[in-house]
């Protein structure tokens, strides 16, 4: 079925050409790694703030967040409470450390405090987890995009539509990331944030016009069926989402993702001053809440709409273990069949922009850590800035190839997909714990940090495999496991505890057991 007309395709083509041109224009003056990875530190804070929200929003987010409300309610919004709290804490506590002098990643702080081995271990954690997680995001987003753009277009030249979608996302993002570095990524992110936010707001306003009785009837039906339920105060380690999971777990998740992972921290490092860094983070806090609220409400409204209107096309067959659920197709199907042409093209552009934003952010952060945390410190010969700039661009291409490889493997090997989905949670506590040790201890040896982070990873792998049976409200046994929002908190506590124990034991071993003052004087104490 042909879902698009010539004008829709013109809109999509104009977006692709425009966003690449914009990235090339803003990033045309790249002379050294400072320009390439820090944007010369002359990007306005408001552009960085919008870029932060875009970087953490993938195409999967735009597709799956409405699906959560369609199949459930608005309780995921409780997670966003923690997302906002963490940004405020980071703006107050961490930004001054990031912008004291000039650093290229948060892992440099670990080298200053504990030595190069701590820096490389934690940086290596990020490289591994981000490569797998970003590759999987590309693959999962390619599944509904294949439905939207069609097998014929995406399969051209490869015969494989999924591979065609993967190549589309990665190569288009690579074009402007390679040329323009982080400055191009920040500005294209800011534009892309506006595009997918506008797409969500349009959908939110458009659905009531298609429902009998308009917005009042739609709202009443959604309320009556519990689709607008927001707060769940029952404490639980497993899903569904609850207030404690959101406020506590969500806060720690974001403290790690926005405070210890280069994907987001790189943008803060590009700010001119501490004040600009704080304003950028706070702007992202202002932007992230309405973003999730809009797309959750879209999902709730789509549920009411499809109670009255038959779905124009069936939900495609889903391969078990693919990482995508039936409800994830609801919003794409609505885009393709229920909105007018031209707008249809803009909504597809919103999905493409979210996908490209997450890919370009991954590429520039991976290239930055691999170059500045590994290659440059380990290079024994004196090399010019021109050499490291060339290497940085070459590494961007290599990481793009690795993302394509991981995305392709995710189609065939189920355990790669499952591991990649949870790996960020498995390593996020180690990353955050390492950074907190910098704040708590200031100085020390690398051994406690290494032991703490490795123990955290081992414990979290075990917890990720832990399952038990609980009884549902309907009296049926269901399988449960520790919910991913708790992973970062648990991993952080393990990191801090094991690092403290290691430090205590090594100090005791170094100084030996305490001696009696009388023994030290050569006297025998009285009986």
N, C-alpha and C positions, 0 to 999 in steps of 0.2 A: 504494500500500500504506500502511495506517495503522500507523505504528510506535509510537504513543503512546496510552496510555489516559488517563482523566480525572485519575488521580492524578499521572501524569507532567506533564500540563499544569498541574496545581495547583502542583507543585514549581517549574516554570519561572516561573509567574505570581508566586508568593511571592518568588522571587529578584528578579525585576524590581522589584516594589513595594518589597521590603525594601532593596535596594541604593540605589534612588533616595531612599527615606526616610532611610536612613543618611547619604547624602551631604548632603541638605538639613539634617538635624539638626546635623551637625558643622560645617557651613559657614554657619549661619544668621546669625552676627554678623559681617557684612562692612561695615566703615565706610570703609576706604581701600585703596589699592593694596598697602600693607604687609600688611594682613589677607588680601587677595585672592591675592597672588602669593607671599607668604612665610609664610602661615598664622599671622601674628602672632609667629612664631618661638617658639611654645610647644608644638609637637608633640613627643611623646616620641621619642627616637632609635630605639627598637625598631620603632615604627610606620613611621618613615621607612625603616628598613632593609628591612622586608618590602615596602614600596611600591617601592623601587628595583628589586627582583627582578621584581615584577609589571609595572612600567612597561616593562621590556625584554623581557617575555614576551607575545607576541601570540598570537592564536588560531592563526595560521599556525605558530608554534613548537610548540604543543601537537599540531598535526596532522602537521607535517612531520618533527619529530624522531623519532617512532616510525617514520615511513616510511623514514628513513635507515637505521636498524638493520634494518628489515624487508627492505630491498633490498640491504643491505650488512652492516655490523658496527658496533662501538662506537667506531670511531676518531674520530668527531666529538668525543668526550669530551676528546681532546687539546687542542681549542680552549679548553675550560673551564679547563685548567691556566693558560693565559694570562689568562683572565678573572679568576681569583683573584689572580694575581701583580699585575696592574694595580691592582686595588682596594687592595691593601696599599701599593703605591707612592703612589697618590693620597692615601690616608689620612695617610701620613707627610709628603708634600711639599706637596700642593696645598690641603688643607683649611684650614691656617692662613691662606693667601692669600684664600680664599673668605670666611672669617669674620672677617677683619680689618676692622672697621667693619661697614657694612651695604650690600651690593650686591644687585642683582636678577638679574644674569646674569654669566657669566664674561667677556663681551665688554666690560664696563665696565673690566676690568683693562687691556684694550688701549688704551682711551681715556686712562686715567691715564698709561700709558707712552708711547704714540705719537700720541695725538690722536684726534679724533672720526671721521676718515675710516677709520682702521683698524678702529675699533669697528663702524662701519656696514657695511663690506665683509664682515667675518667674520660679523656678525649676519645680513646678507643671505644669505650662503652657507647658514646654518642654516635660515632661513625657507624658502628654495627647496627644499633637499634634504629637509627634514622634511615639507613639504607633499606633495611627490611620493611620498616613501617611505611616509608614513602613509596616503595615499589608496590606494596600491597594496596595502598590507597589508589594508585594509578590503575591497577588491575580491576579493583572492585568498581571504581567509577566508570571503567570502560564497558561494563556489562550493560547498564541502562543506556549509556551513550550509543552503544551499538544499536539498541532498539530505536533510538531517536534519529540517528543519522543514516541508518540502514546498512545492510550487508554489502550492497553493491558499491557504495562509495568507500566504505572503510576497508573492504576486501580488495580494492583495486591495487594491483601490483604485488599483493602478498597472498591473496586467496584466503586470508584469515581475518575476518572483521575485528575480532578482539585485538589481535596484534596490530591491526591498522589503527584502532583507537588508542592503544598504548603509544605507538609511534607518533600519532598526532599530538597527544598531550606533551610528550617529552621533547620532541624535536622543536615544536613551536616555542615552548618555554626556553629551550636551550638557545635559540637564536638570539633573543635579546639579553639573556643572562650572560652568555659568552662575551658579547660585545660590551655591554654596559655595566656588568657587575651589580653590586648591591644597590647602587643608585637607580639603575634601570628597574630593578626588582621592586624597590620601594614605591616608585612612582606608578608603575603598572599595577602594583597591588592596590594602591589608593583608588585608581580608576576602577579596577575590578571589584573592589568592595562596593563602590557606588552602583555598579551594574547588578550584582546579585542581590543587593539590598533593595534596589528599585524593583527587581523582578518579584521579590517576595511581597513588597507592599502592593504592587499591582495585583497580584493573585489574591491577596487579602481583600482588596476592594472589589475585585471582579466576581468572585464566587457568589456573594450575596445577590448579585443581579441575575443569577441563574437558578436561584432557589425560590420556590413558591413562598410568598410572604416576605421575601427580602431578608434583611439583616435581623429584624426582631424575631422572625420565625426560626431562622437559622440558629441564632443565639439561644433561644428557648429550648430547641431540640437538643443542641449540644450540651446545655446545662442539665437538662432532664436525664440524659443518658450518661452523665458523669464524664464527658469528654473534656470539661473545663476544670476538673479537679486538679488542685495545684499542690497542696501540702500534705505530706504523709509523715506524721510525727512518731511512728513506730520505729524503734531502733532495730536495725538488722545489718548483719555483715554481708548478706546476699541481696541481690536485686529482688524486688523492684526498688526504685530510688526512694530515699527518705530524706527528711530534713537534716539528720545527723550526717548522713552520707554526703549531702551537698555542702553543708557548712564546714564540716571538718575534712572529709575526704576530698571534696572539690577544691578547698583551699590548698591542701598539700599537693594535689595534682598540678595546680597552676603555679605554685611556688617553684616546682621543679621545671615545668615546661617553659615558664616565662623568666625563671631566675637562674636555671642551671643548664638549660639546653640552648645550644648556639642558634637554633632555628629562630628564636625570638630575641635572645639577648643581643645578637648581631645588630639588630635594628636600634636598640637602645645605645649600643656603643657608637653608632653613627651620629648621635645627637651632639650638638655643640657644647652644651653645658649640663650640669646637674639639674638645673631648673627645667631645661628642655626635656631631659630624659624623664623626669617626673611627670611633666605635662603630657608627654606621649603615652606613658603607661596609664595615666588617669583617663585620657581620652579613649583609650582602648577599653577601659572599664565602662565608660559611658556608652560605647558603641556595641559591646558584646551582648548586653542584656536585651535591648530591643531586637537585635538580630535573631537570637534564639526565640524570643517571644513571638516575633512575626511568623517564623517558619513552623513553630509549634501550633499556632492558631490556624495557619494554612492547613495543617494536617487535620485538625479538629473539624474545620469547615468542609474539607474534602470528604470526610466521613458522612456528614449530613447530605452533601451533594449526591454522593453515590448511593445513598438510601433511596433517593427519588429518581435517579437517572441511571439507566443501565450503562455499564462500562463499554465504551465503543470498541475496544479491542481486548482480547483476553490477556491475562498476565502470562508471560512466557514461562515455559518449563524451567525450573531452577535446578541446577546441578547441586547435589548434596555436598556440603563443605565449601561452597563457593564464597561464603562470607556475605551473601546478599539474601534478603528475605523477600517474600512475595509482596509485602507492603511497600518495599523500597521502589517498586515500579509505579506506585499510585500517582505520585506527582509527575513523573515523566509522561505517563499515559495521558494525564489531564492536559499537560502542555501541548501534546501532539494532536489531541482530538477535540478539545473543548474551548480553546482560545482562538481568536481571529488571527488570520495571517498578518504578517509584519510583527505583531506582538509575539507570535509564536517564535519567530526568529530571534527576537530579543531575549525570550526566556531560555532558549537553547544557549544563547550567548552567555547568560548568567551562569549556567552549568559549566560551560567551557572556561569562563573566567575564574571560577572557583577552583577548577582542576589545574589550570595553568599557574594560578597563584601559589598553590601548595607545592607544585613541582619546582617552580623557579626558586622558591624559598629553600627547599631542600637542597637544590644544586649549589646555591651560593654558600649555604652554611657548611655543607660537606667539603666543598673546595677550600673554604677558609680554614677549617680545622686541620685538614690534611696538609695544607701548605704551611700555615703559620704555627701550628702546634707540633708538627712532626718533621716535615722536610726542612724548613728553614733552620730550626735549632740543631738539626743533625747534620747539616751540610758543613763539612770541614773546610772546603775551599771558600775563599771570599767570592761571593757572587754579586752581580749588580742587581739593582731593582728591576731593570728590564728583563733579566733572566727570570726572576721570581714572578713577574707579571705574566710572562709567557707560560711559565709552569702553572700558574693559577688558572689561566684560561684552558690549558690542556687538561688539567685535572677536572675542570667543569665538564668537559666532554667525556672523560672517563667515568665520572659519577653518573652522567646521563645514560651511558651504556649499561652501567650496573643496575640502574633503576629499571631499564627495559628488560634486563635479564631476570631480575627478581619478579617483576610483574608477569613475565612470561612463565616462569617456574610456578608461580602461584596458581596458574590454571590447572596444572597437572599434578602437583604434589600437595596433598591436603595438609600435611603437617607443617610445611613451610608457611602456608597461609595462617594456620592457627597460631603458630609460634610468633609470626610477625605481628599479628594483631595484639598479642599480649606482651611482646618484648619491651615495648616502651614502658609499660607498667612494671616489668621486671627490673629494669635498669634505672627508672626515674628516682627511686628512693636512694640508690647508690649515688647518683649525680647530685641530688639535693643534700644528702648527708655529707658528701665530700665538701660541698661549698659551705655548709654550716660549720664544719670543723675549722675552716679558715676563720670564720667569725669568732668562734669560741676560743680557739687555741692560739691564733695569730702565727705561731711558729712551732716547728717540731720536725720529726723525721717522717719519712714516707711510709714506714712499715705499718703503723696503725691505720692509716688511710687505705692502704692496699688490702689489708686483712678485712677491714670493715666493709669495703665495697664488694669484695669477692664473696664474703659471707652473706651479704645482703642478696646478691644475685642467686646464690645457692638456695637460700631460704625461700625466696620468691618463686623460684622454679618449682620447689616442693609445694608451696601454697597454691600455685596455679593448677596443680594436678589434684588438689584436695576436693573431694565431693562428698556430700552426705544427702540423706533423704529426709525431707520434712513433709508435713501434712498441710495441704492447702485448705483454704476456707471451705472448699467444697468437700473436704474429707478425703481427697485423693493424694496419694504419695507422689511427690515431685522431687527431682534431683536439684540440689542447690550447691553453690560454691561461693567462695569469697568474691564479692563484687569488685570489679576493676577500680572503682573510686577509692578503695581502701589500700590498694597496692603501694602507692607512693608513701603513705604514712607508715605502713608496716616496714617497708624497705628502709626508710629513713631511720626509724627506731633501731633496726638491726644494725645499720651502719654505725650509728653513734655509739651503741652499746658495745659492739665488738671492737671498735677503735679505742674506746676508753679502757676496756679490759686489756687489750694488747699493750697500750701505752703504760698502764699500771704494772703489768707483768714484766715488761722490758726494763722499766725503771728499777723495779725491785731486784731483778737479776743483775743489772749493771752495778748497783750500789751494794749488793749483798745483804744478808740478814742483819738486823740491828744488833749492835753489841752493847753489853753492859758497861757502864762507865768504869766500874771497878776492874773488869777484865782488861779494858783498854789501858788502865794504869799499871797493869801487871800485878794486881792484888787479888787475893782470893777472898770472896765475900764471906762474911760470917754466916754460920749455920743458923 
